[in-house]
Amino acid sequence: MSLLGNILWLIFGGFLTGLGYIIGGIGLCLTIVGIPFALQHIKLIPMALLPLGRSLR
């Protein structure tokens, strides 16, 4: 069931959310102050793409 949910999530908004985290992370890497925030954005990308069946650590 989580496979079907992840596929639907990816089609209906997960891809755009993950793309937003990628672009935001790259944008934050442009400044020295933003690098720690960019690293956190990069950690959120897998959770944004396929959230069902995962847990935060």
C-alpha positions, 0 to 999 in steps of 0.5 A: 500500500505504501508503494502505491501511496508513494507513487501517487505522492510523487506524481501529485506533488512530491516531485515538485516538493523535492525539486524545491528542496534541491533548488533551495539547498543550492541557493542556500549554499551560495552564502557561508551562513546558509550552508548549515541550512542547506545541509538540512534541506539536503537531508529532507529531499528523500523524505519529500520524494517518498514519505510513506513508510519512512521515519525521521531520525 
